[in-house]
Amino acid sequence: MRVGSLALGFALAAITAGPTLAADLPTHKAPPPEPPPACLWCGFYLGGNVGDAWGSSAITSNSGFPAPPFIPGDVAALSAAESRSVSSTGFIGGAQAGYNFQNGPLVWGVEGDFDYLGLRGSKNGAGPIPSTLPGGLVGPPTAFFSTATSVSTNWLFTARPRVGWAVDTWLFYVTGGLAVGQENFSQTLTVLAPFGSQNNFSATRVGYAVGAGVEYALSRQWSLKGEYLYVDLGKSGASSSTLTPALPAGFGTFNGSSAVALTANIGRVGLNYHF
C-alpha cells in the first residue's frame, strides 16, 4: 500500500507540474521579412542587354533622267518604283549605365546605352517601261526595268531620362531622349541597256527614342529588366545617284537622288548591377 501511495503521489505531481514547465519553455517565432530598403533603386548601375529589333525605311527617290533622251512618263514611273518602304529585322545587344534618385516610391534618373543594332532589309522589284507598252510613245517590244534596294544599321546610342514608380521590389518606368545610329543604304536601278543608276551611302543619323519598361530587384545589387523602345532616326538628306555610263555630250544632266526615313521598334531584356 505504501508503494502504491508513493506512485500515485508522483503521478499527481507530474500532472500538476506539466503546464507550469511548458509555460516556462522558450518559444521561437520566425522573424518578419525585412522590408525593401528605403532607397532600393538609387545610385549608379551598370549592365548589359540583348533583344530583337524590327524596323521600316521609307525611301523617296528621284531618277533624274533628262529628257531627251529619256521620256518624262518613263522617268516618273522609274522614280515611283524606287520610292518604296523596306522592312528590316535584326539582333540588338550591348551595354547600359545610369544613375537613379529615389524619393519614396518616385524614382528618376538618366540612362545611356551603346548597342550593336543589326537591322537588315532588302526589296527587289521590276516593271515595264511605260513608253514601250502597246499604245505607248515608243511601242512594243515592251522593255523592263528592275530595282534592288537594301537598308541596314550597325550601331545605336541613346541617352534618356527615366521616371518610374517603385512598388516593393518592382520598378515601372517611362523613358525618352536622344538616339544616334548609323544607317547604310544601297539602291540600284537597271533601265534600258546600257543605262543604270547606283546610289550608296553610309551616314550617322540623329533622332529620338521613347519607350517604357519594368525592372525587378533580385537583390540589393542585381536587377532584371524588360524594355520596349521606339526609335526614329529622322529622314536623311538627299544623296546623289550616279549614272552608268555617262550620257553623251549634248544631252541633259542626270541628277538622281534618294532620301531615307528610318524607324525601329526594340524589345530587349537586361541585367543591371547596382553599386
Residue pairs with C-beta under 8 A, 6 or more apart in sequence:
36 168
36 169
36 217
37 220
38 102
39 102
40 102
40 166
40 169
40 217
40 220
41 100
41 102
41 107
41 164
41 166
41 171
41 215
41 217
41 274
42 100
42 101
42 102
42 107
43 99
43 100
43 274
43 275
44 97
44 98
44 99
44 274
44 275
45 97
45 98
45 99
45 100
45 223
45 272
45 273
45 274
45 275
46 95
46 96
46 97
46 272
46 273
46 275
47 95
47 96
47 97
47 270
47 271
47 272
47 273
48 93
48 94
48 95
48 96
48 270
48 271
49 92
49 93
49 94
49 95
49 96
49 113
49 115
49 227
49 268
49 269
49 270
49 271
50 91
50 92
50 93
50 268
50 269
50 270
51 91
51 92
51 93
51 266
51 267
51 268
51 269
52 89
52 90
52 91
52 92
52 266
52 267
52 268
53 89
53 90
53 91
53 92
53 117
53 118
53 119
53 264
53 265
53 266
53 267
54 87
54 88
54 89
54 90
54 119
54 264
54 265
55 87
55 88
55 89
55 119
55 121
55 153
55 231
55 262
55 263
55 264
55 265
56 85
56 86
56 87
56 88
56 262
56 263
56 264
57 85
57 86
57 88
57 121
57 151
57 185
57 260
57 261
57 262
57 263
58 85
58 235
58 260
58 261
59 82
59 83
59 84
59 85
59 86
59 149
59 151
59 185
59 187
59 258
59 259
59 260
59 261
60 83
60 258
60 259
60 260
60 261
61 79
61 82
61 83
61 187
61 199
61 241
61 256
61 257
61 258
61 259
62 79
62 255
62 256
62 257
62 258
63 75
63 78
63 79
63 82
63 189
63 197
63 241
63 256
64 75
64 197
64 241
64 254
64 255
64 256
64 257
65 74
65 75
65 78
65 191
65 195
65 243
65 254
65 256
66 247
66 251
66 252
66 253
66 254
67 75
67 252
68 251
68 252
69 247
69 251
71 130
71 131
71 137
71 138
73 130
73 131
73 137
74 129
74 130
74 131
77 127
77 129
77 130
78 145
78 189
78 191
81 125
81 127
81 145
81 147
81 189
82 147
82 149
82 187
82 189
82 258
84 123
84 125
84 147
84 149
86 121
86 122
86 123
86 149
86 150
86 151
87 121
87 123
88 119
88 120
88 121
88 151
88 152
88 153
88 264
89 119
89 120
89 121
90 117
90 118
90 119
90 120
90 153
91 116
91 118
92 115
92 116
92 117
92 118
92 156
92 266
92 268
93 115
93 116
93 268
94 113
94 114
94 115
94 116
94 156
95 113
95 114
95 115
96 111
96 112
96 113
96 270
96 272
97 111
97 112
97 113
98 109
98 110
98 111
98 112
98 162
99 109
99 110
100 107
100 108
100 109
100 162
101 107
101 108
101 109
102 166
105 165
105 166
105 167
106 163
106 164
106 165
106 166
107 162
107 163
107 164
107 165
107 166
107 171
107 173
108 161
108 162
108 163
108 164
109 161
109 162
110 159
110 160
110 161
110 162
111 159
111 160
111 162
111 175
112 157
112 158
112 159
112 160
113 157
113 158
114 155
114 156
114 157
115 155
115 156
115 157
116 154
116 155
117 153
117 154
117 155
117 156
117 181
117 264
118 152
118 153
118 154
119 151
119 152
119 153
119 264
120 150
120 151
120 152
121 150
121 151
121 152
122 148
122 149
122 150
122 151
123 149
123 150
124 146
124 147
124 148
124 149
125 146
125 147
126 144
126 145
126 146
126 147
127 144
127 145
128 142
128 143
128 144
128 145
129 142
129 143
129 144
129 145
129 191
129 192
130 136
131 137
131 138
132 138
132 139
132 140
132 141
132 142
132 143
133 139
133 140
133 142
134 140
134 142
143 192
145 189
145 190
145 191
145 192
146 189
146 190
147 187
147 188
147 189
147 190
148 186
148 187
148 188
149 186
149 187
149 188
150 184
150 185
150 186
150 187
151 183
151 184
151 185
151 186
151 260
151 262
152 183
152 184
153 181
153 182
153 183
153 184
153 262
153 264
154 181
154 182
154 184
155 181
155 182
156 179
156 180
156 181
156 231
157 179
157 180
157 181
158 177
158 178
158 179
158 180
158 209
158 229
158 231
159 177
159 178
160 175
160 176
160 177
160 178
160 209
161 175
161 176
161 177
162 173
162 174
162 175
163 173
163 174
163 175
164 171
164 172
164 173
164 174
164 215
165 171
165 172
165 173
169 216
169 217
170 214
170 215
170 216
170 217
171 214
171 215
171 216
171 217
171 223
172 212
172 213
172 214
173 212
173 213
173 214
173 215
174 210
174 211
174 212
175 209
175 210
175 211
175 212
175 213
175 227
175 229
176 208
176 209
176 210
176 211
177 208
177 209
178 206
178 208
178 209
179 206
179 207
179 208
179 209
179 231
179 232
179 233
180 204
180 205
180 206
180 207
181 204
181 205
181 207
181 231
181 233
181 262
182 202
182 203
182 204
182 205
183 202
183 203
183 204
183 205
183 233
183 236
183 260
183 262
184 201
184 202
185 199
185 200
185 201
185 202
185 236
185 239
185 258
185 260
186 199
186 200
187 198
187 199
187 200
187 241
187 258
188 196
188 197
188 198
188 199
189 196
189 197
189 198
189 241
190 196
191 197
194 244
194 245
195 243
195 244
195 245
196 243
196 244
197 241
197 242
197 243
197 244
197 254
197 256
198 241
198 242
198 244
199 239
199 240
199 241
199 242
199 256
199 257
199 258
201 236
201 239
203 236
203 239
205 233
205 234
205 236
205 262
206 233
206 234
207 231
207 232
207 233
207 234
208 231
208 232
209 229
209 230
209 231
209 232
210 229
210 230
211 227
211 228
211 229
211 230
211 266
212 227
212 228
213 225
213 226
213 227
213 228
214 225
214 226
215 223
215 224
215 225
215 272
216 223
216 224
216 225
217 223
218 224
220 274
221 273
221 274
222 271
222 272
222 273
222 274
223 271
223 272
223 274
224 269
224 270
224 271
224 272
225 269
225 270
225 271
225 272
226 267
226 268
226 269
226 270
227 266
227 267
227 268
227 269
227 270
228 265
228 266
228 267
229 265
229 266
229 268
230 263
230 264
230 265
230 266
231 263
231 264
231 265
231 266
232 262
232 263
233 262
233 263
233 264
234 261
234 262
235 259
235 260
235 261
236 259
236 260
236 261
236 262
237 259
238 257
238 258
238 259
239 257
239 258
239 259
240 255
240 256
240 257
241 254
241 256
241 257
241 258
242 256
243 254
243 256
246 254
247 253
247 254
